[in-house]
Amino acid sequence: MEKVKAILRSDGFILSVLLFIVAGLLYLPFISRFGYFNDDWYLMYSAGAKGPLVFREIFSIDRPLRALVMIPAYYFLGPNPLYYNLSAFFFRLLSGLCFLWTLRMVWPRQRWMTLSAALLFLTYPGFLSQPNAIDYQSHLSGLAAGMLSIALTVKAIQSENRTGKIAFYLFSILLGWFYLSQIEWYIGLEFFRFACIFILAYREKESLWARMLRFSRWAYPLILVPGVFLIWRVFIFKSERGATDLNLQFGDVLSSPLTVLLNWSRTLGNDSLDVLFSAWFIPLRRLSFRITNNEWLVGLGIAALVLAAVWVAFSLNQKPEVEQPDHRTGWKREVFWLGVGLIVFGLLPVILVGRSVDFKSFSRYSLIASIGATLLWTVGLSAIANPRARTVLLSLLLLSASLTHYANGLAYARATEAVRNF
């Protein structure tokens, strides 16, 4: 009984419950009213007509290993969109929990920063395709697998048990291959992995050579994750779809390299600003049309519950003796450059193949870069000396995210209703 009480009072349990409540308030209100959207129609029709093994043929042209997700998903979930949306909710929540776990292992004393970053990542309003849950099973399961893979990497480094260390490394590598097999442009997550290893290795007060050796020793098994995937993707697999054919996409570089580089640079700058700033107001402004005053009251009520849950969790999770700054003074610098790198490397794989962030049609391309955006926001908020002002600004971001997801869910529910009426 005492062990149960200890678990219920632990930080891990309290924060897990908090993230579950927040995610539930944001992603579940309209879940029973979502139907099929976009590619969901032909995916479910094909599986219903020919059986779930048809997914091997459907995905063979660009991402053949997506069948690893969709075949068992159809066997267990069938054609009902509700179950896919519940699955998407689970994967979204799991990615947030793994992100928090990773941050707590790397910066254990920065409690406010790590919890704030996890909340902003979980509620990030720039990704609006979650209700399209059937087609986005691979996106969301891949995101969860990638975040868990990175958490296991950090756990392996910090583990003192040799058997445990090997197991953590092994599962980290396997999950790394899995998430890249689902969505190849998620490879920007590998910057997160190796940056965490670099931060942990370079904290020790040793010579530069000793730190480099430590980084190499910790990192070299993980080279298998991007290395094996890139060898397969570039030299073995031949994509039949232009958007994922690397040779086709990079053809313009040879003909007009300067023009292409300038276009890439401009797109990277614009997309970085979109991911960091525009995501917090443009989607909400776009989705706010056709919402009545009564519907806004419901949305504000949901947002109020989100903020109340967050404030309670922060008050329960405050431990002044742990909140004191680390013995290091450079954690803000570490988080800042990690955030910048994640935005850049999260967007580059998308930009290099001619895509860009668009909150109307291509909000999915903000997913990996959103991790960096949330880290930069928490660094900026942490720089505010007044705790009350810092809390107010964090609350405004969460308010914007809550209203955006409410409006987005309502728009998807109305779209389903319109199709049913037709």
C-alpha positions in Angstrom: 0.0 0.0 0.0 2.8 2.4 0.8 4.4 1.7 -2.6 1.1 2.6 -4.3 0.8 5.8 -2.3 4.4 6.7 -3.2 3.7 6.1 -6.9 0.5 8.3 -6.8 2.5 11.1 -5.1 5.5 10.8 -7.5 6.3 13.5 -10.0 6.1 11.1 -12.9 2.5 10.1 -12.0 1.3 13.6 -11.4 2.8 15.0 -14.6 1.5 12.0 -16.6 -2.0 12.6 -15.3 -1.6 16.3 -16.1 -0.6 15.7 -19.7 -3.4 13.2 -20.1 -6.0 15.7 -18.9 -4.7 18.5 -21.1 -4.5 16.2 -24.2 -8.0 14.9 -23.5 -9.4 18.4 -23.2 -7.8 19.4 -26.5 -8.1 16.4 -28.7 -11.2 14.4 -27.4 -14.2 16.8 -27.4 -15.2 16.1 -31.1 -13.6 12.7 -31.5 -17.0 10.8 -31.9 -18.0 13.2 -34.7 -15.0 12.7 -37.0 -15.4 10.7 -40.1 -13.2 10.1 -43.2 -11.1 12.9 -44.6 -8.8 13.1 -47.7 -6.9 9.9 -48.3 -8.8 8.1 -45.6 -11.5 7.3 -48.1 -9.5 5.3 -50.6 -7.4 3.7 -47.8 -10.6 2.3 -46.1 -12.3 1.5 -49.4 -9.3 -0.5 -50.6 -8.9 -2.4 -47.3 -12.6 -3.2 -47.2 -12.6 -4.4 -50.8 -9.4 -6.4 -50.9 -8.4 -6.8 -47.2 -5.7 -5.1 -45.1 -2.8 -6.7 -47.0 -3.6 -4.3 -49.8 -1.7 -1.7 -47.9 1.5 -3.3 -49.0 0.7 -2.4 -52.6 -0.7 1.0 -51.8 2.5 2.2 -49.9 5.0 0.3 -52.1 5.6 3.3 -54.3 6.9 5.7 -51.7 6.9 4.4 -48.1 6.5 0.7 -48.2 7.0 0.1 -44.4 3.9 2.2 -43.6 2.1 -1.1 -44.1 3.7 -2.3 -40.8 1.3 0.2 -39.1 -1.8 0.1 -41.3 -2.1 -3.7 -41.7 -2.4 -4.5 -38.0 -4.3 -1.3 -37.4 -7.1 -2.4 -39.8 -7.1 -5.9 -38.4 -7.7 -4.5 -34.9 -9.6 -1.3 -35.5 -11.5 -2.1 -38.7 -13.0 0.8 -40.7 -14.4 2.8 -37.7 -12.7 6.3 -37.6 -13.4 6.6 -33.9 -10.8 3.9 -33.0 -8.2 5.5 -35.2 -8.7 8.8 -33.5 -8.4 7.2 -30.1 -5.1 5.6 -31.4 -3.9 9.0 -32.7 -4.7 10.5 -29.3 -2.7 7.8 -27.5 0.4 8.3 -29.8 0.2 12.1 -29.4 0.1 11.8 -25.6 2.9 9.2 -25.6 5.1 11.6 -27.7 4.6 14.3 -25.1 5.3 12.0 -22.2 8.5 10.8 -23.8 9.6 14.4 -24.6 9.1 15.3 -20.9 11.0 12.2 -19.8 13.9 13.1 -22.1 14.1 16.7 -20.9 13.9 15.6 -17.2 16.8 13.3 -17.7 19.0 15.9 -19.5 18.0 18.9 -17.2 16.7 17.3 -14.0 16.8 20.5 -12.0 15.0 22.7 -14.5 11.5 21.6 -13.5 9.6 24.7 -14.8 11.3 24.6 -18.1 10.9 20.9 -18.8 7.2 20.9 -17.9 6.5 24.0 -19.8 8.2 22.7 -22.9 6.3 19.4 -22.7 3.0 21.2 -22.4 3.7 23.5 -25.3 4.8 20.6 -27.5 1.7 18.5 -26.6 -0.6 21.5 -27.3 1.3 23.0 -30.3 -1.4 24.6 -32.5 0.6 24.5 -35.7 -0.2 20.8 -36.4 -3.9 20.5 -37.4 -4.2 17.1 -39.1 -4.7 14.9 -36.1 -8.5 14.4 -36.8 -7.4 13.0 -40.1 -6.4 10.0 -38.0 -6.5 7.1 -40.4 -4.0 8.5 -42.9 -1.9 10.1 -40.1 -1.5 6.9 -38.1 2.1 6.6 -39.5 2.8 10.2 -38.7 1.7 10.0 -35.1 3.0 6.5 -34.3 6.3 7.5 -35.9 6.5 10.6 -33.8 5.8 8.6 -30.6 8.4 6.0 -31.6 11.0 8.7 -32.4 10.5 10.4 -29.1 10.7 7.2 -27.2 13.8 6.2 -29.1 15.6 9.4 -28.1 14.4 9.0 -24.4 15.9 5.4 -24.4 19.1 6.8 -25.8 19.5 9.2 -22.9 18.5 6.4 -20.5 21.1 4.1 -22.0 23.8 6.7 -21.4 22.8 7.3 -17.8 22.3 3.6 -17.0 25.0 2.1 -14.8 23.8 -1.5 -15.4 25.6 -3.0 -18.4 22.7 -5.3 -19.4 20.2 -2.5 -19.1 22.4 -0.2 -21.1 22.6 -2.7 -23.9 18.9 -3.2 -23.9 18.2 0.5 -24.0 20.6 1.0 -26.9 19.0 -1.9 -28.8 15.4 -0.8 -28.4 16.4 2.8 -29.2 18.0 1.7 -32.5 15.0 -0.5 -33.4 12.5 2.3 -32.7 14.7 4.7 -34.6 14.5 2.5 -37.7 10.8 2.2 -37.2 10.0 5.9 -37.0 12.2 6.7 -40.0 10.5 3.9 -42.0 7.2 5.6 -41.5 8.1 9.2 -42.5 11.5 9.9 -44.0 11.5 13.6 -43.4 11.3 12.9 -39.6 15.1 12.4 -39.9 15.5 15.9 -38.3 14.8 14.2 -35.0 18.3 12.6 -35.2 19.7 16.1 -34.4 17.7 16.0 -31.1 19.3 12.6 -30.3 22.9 13.5 -31.0 22.6 17.0 -29.5 21.4 15.4 -26.2 24.4 13.1 -26.3 26.7 16.0 -27.1 25.3 18.1 -24.2 25.7 15.2 -21.7 29.3 14.4 -22.9 30.6 18.0 -22.9 29.3 18.9 -19.4 32.2 17.0 -17.7 35.1 19.1 -16.6 37.7 17.3 -18.6 39.9 18.1 -21.6 38.3 18.7 -25.0 39.8 15.4 -26.2 38.3 13.5 -23.3 34.9 15.0 -24.0 35.2 14.1 -27.7 36.1 10.5 -26.8 33.1 10.3 -24.4 30.7 11.7 -27.1 32.1 9.2 -29.6 31.7 6.3 -27.2 28.2 7.1 -26.4 27.1 8.1 -29.9 28.7 5.5 -32.2 26.1 2.7 -31.8 23.3 5.2 -32.7 25.0 6.0 -36.1 23.2 2.9 -37.2 19.8 4.6 -37.0 20.3 7.3 -39.7 23.1 5.5 -41.4 21.3 2.3 -42.3 18.1 4.2 -43.2 19.9 6.6 -45.5 21.7 3.8 -47.3 18.4 2.0 -47.9 16.6 5.1 -48.9 19.2 6.6 -51.2 20.9 3.6 -52.7 18.5 0.7 -52.5 14.9 1.8 -52.5 13.5 3.4 -55.7 10.6 5.7 -55.1 7.9 5.9 -57.8 6.4 9.1 -56.4 7.9 12.4 -57.4 7.5 14.0 -53.9 9.7 11.4 -52.3 12.1 10.7 -55.2 15.4 12.2 -54.0 17.0 12.1 -57.5 14.1 13.9 -59.0 13.8 16.5 -56.3 17.5 17.4 -56.3 17.7 17.6 -60.1 17.3 21.4 -60.2 20.3 21.9 -57.9 22.7 20.9 -60.6 21.1 23.1 -63.3 20.8 26.3 -61.2 22.5 25.9 -57.8 22.5 29.5 -56.7 18.8 30.1 -57.4 17.9 26.9 -55.6 20.1 27.8 -52.6 18.5 31.2 -52.4 15.0 29.7 -52.6 15.9 27.2 -49.9 17.2 29.9 -47.6 14.2 32.2 -48.1 11.8 29.3 -47.4 13.8 28.2 -44.3 13.6 31.7 -42.9 9.8 32.0 -43.6 9.0 28.6 -42.3 11.1 29.1 -39.2 9.1 32.3 -38.4 5.8 30.4 -39.1 6.7 27.5 -36.8 8.0 29.8 -34.0 5.5 32.7 -34.1 2.7 32.4 -36.7 1.5 29.0 -35.4 0.1 30.7 -32.3 -2.3 33.0 -34.1 -2.7 32.3 -37.9 -4.4 29.0 -37.6 -6.8 30.4 -34.9 -7.6 33.4 -37.0 -8.3 31.2 -40.1 -10.5 28.8 -38.1 -12.4 31.4 -36.3 -15.0 32.1 -39.0 -18.4 30.5 -38.7 -18.0 29.9 -34.9 -20.9 31.3 -32.9 -20.7 33.1 -29.6 -22.1 30.1 -27.8 -19.5 27.9 -29.4 -16.7 30.3 -28.3 -18.0 30.1 -24.8 -17.6 26.3 -24.9 -14.1 26.7 -26.3 -13.2 29.2 -23.5 -14.6 26.8 -20.9 -12.3 24.1 -22.2 -9.3 26.5 -22.3 -10.1 27.5 -18.7 -10.0 23.8 -17.6 -6.7 23.4 -19.4 -5.2 26.4 -17.6 -6.6 25.2 -14.2 -5.1 21.8 -14.6 -1.7 23.4 -15.5 -1.8 25.7 -12.6 -2.6 22.9 -10.1 0.1 20.7 -11.6 2.7 23.6 -11.3 1.7 24.2 -7.7 1.9 20.5 -6.8 5.2 20.1 -8.7 7.0 23.0 -7.0 10.0 22.0 -5.0 12.1 25.1 -4.2 15.1 23.0 -3.2 15.1 21.5 -6.7 14.1 24.6 -8.5 17.4 26.3 -7.8 19.7 26.7 -10.8 21.9 23.9 -11.8 25.6 23.9 -10.7 26.1 24.8 -14.3 25.1 28.2 -15.6 24.8 27.3 -19.3 21.5 25.3 -19.4 19.8 28.2 -21.2 22.5 28.2 -23.8 22.2 24.5 -24.3 18.4 24.6 -24.7 18.6 27.7 -27.0 20.9 26.1 -29.5 19.1 22.8 -29.3 15.9 24.6 -30.2 17.5 26.5 -33.0 19.0 23.3 -34.4 15.7 21.4 -34.2 13.9 24.1 -36.1 16.6 24.1 -38.9 17.0 20.4 -39.1 13.3 19.8 -38.7 12.5 22.0 -41.7 15.5 21.2 -44.0 14.4 17.7 -45.1 11.0 19.2 -46.0 12.4 22.2 -47.8 15.0 20.2 -49.8 12.3 18.3 -51.5 10.3 21.4 -52.5 7.8 21.5 -49.6 7.1 24.2 -47.0 4.9 24.7 -43.9 1.3 25.7 -44.8 -1.2 25.7 -41.9 -4.1 25.1 -44.3 -2.8 22.1 -46.2 0.7 21.1 -45.0 0.6 21.7 -41.2 2.3 18.3 -40.8 5.6 19.7 -41.9 5.7 21.8 -38.7 5.8 18.7 -36.4 9.5 18.1 -35.9 10.4 21.8 -35.9 7.7 22.4 -33.3 10.0 20.7 -30.8 12.6 23.3 -31.3 10.0 26.1 -31.2 8.7 25.0 -27.8 12.2 24.9 -26.4 12.9 28.4 -27.6 9.7 29.7 -26.1 10.6 28.1 -22.7 14.1 29.7 -22.8 12.5 33.1 -23.6 9.9 32.7 -20.8 12.6 31.5 -18.3 14.5 34.7 -18.9 11.6 36.7 -17.4 12.5 37.4 -13.8 8.9 38.0 -12.6 7.3 34.6 -12.0 3.8 36.1 -12.4 4.6 37.7 -15.8 6.2 34.4 -16.9 3.0 32.5 -15.9 0.8 34.9 -17.7 2.7 34.6 -21.0 2.7 30.8 -20.8 -1.0 30.9 -20.1 -1.6 33.0 -23.2 0.2 30.5 -25.3 -1.8 27.7 -23.9 -5.0 29.7 -24.3 -4.2 30.2 -28.0 -3.4 26.5 -28.4 -6.6 25.4 -26.7 -8.8 27.6 -28.7 -7.1 26.6 -32.0 -7.6 22.9 -31.3 -11.2 23.5 -30.3 -11.9 25.4 -33.5 -10.0 22.8 -35.6 -12.0 20.0 -34.1 -15.2 21.8 -34.7 -14.3 22.4 -38.3 -13.5 18.8 -38.9 -16.8 17.7 -37.2 -18.7 20.1 -39.4 -17.0 18.7 -42.5 -18.0 15.2 -41.5 -21.6 16.4 -41.0 -21.7 18.1 -44.4 -20.5 14.9 -46.1 -23.1 12.8 -44.2 -25.9 15.3 -45.2 -24.8 15.1 -48.8 
